[in-house]
Amino acid sequence: MIFKNILKLISNDSKPDVIKISPNYIATLLLTMIFFPIVYKPQQFLLDLVLIIDQLDRF
């Protein structure tokens, strides 16, 4: 139901003002993406971080 409403909003070209994603929403989303793995899977997060840093060191 929510998904259908979102599709309606996206496909509704006659009212572009309907879609206004606030910067706060984007910031919250980014923070959630960053902190969620740290809190719930710290070991996996640290392993990923080490792998990423290792890849960066090779360049």
Residue pairs with C-beta under 8 A, 6 or more apart in sequence:
9 18
9 19
10 19
12 18
37 44
37 45
37 48
38 45
